[in-house]
Amino acid sequence: MCDTFRTWSIGNPAAFRLIYGDGLPGFTPPEEVSKAARRGCMTVLDVVGGAWDHVPAETREDKTGWEDFQASLAEPARAQFPHLPPQALSLSLRIWGRMYGAVALEVFGYLAGQVNDPAELYRREVDAIVSLLGLSGE
């Protein structure tokens, strides 16, 4: 999933900027754009749900509650994944931040002249995500 996101983003920088970039003041993106962003979040939550039993206890037992999220995120998450606790959504956002952050740095050109191999930097972030899920080494 991470590699697909990076490959698509680098291959479609204008679409990445439209969906995930900072919009222009006063511009409201079409509903298709918002739906695409939500699908991405729900995809990450699906992966977290599949690995939930392996996630370290300190992550599974944090103090996050459903009230910590906006209804526009919590309601679809709860409807689509009623078996998952709010901590799973919190972890999904942390993972999304790692995925998005590394890709955004590359797409927006901030890594140019900084690192020789952006793909390797991203690979290390993916390894860290796998560790967050409690799946590394096995």
ABEGO torsion letter per residue (X at the ends): XAAAAAAAAAABAAAAAAAABBBBBGBBBBAAAAAAAAAAAAAAAAAAAAAAAABBAAAAABABBAAABBAAAAAAAAAABAABBAAAAAAAAAAAAAAAAAAAAAAAGAABGABABAAAAAAAAAAAAAAAAGABGX
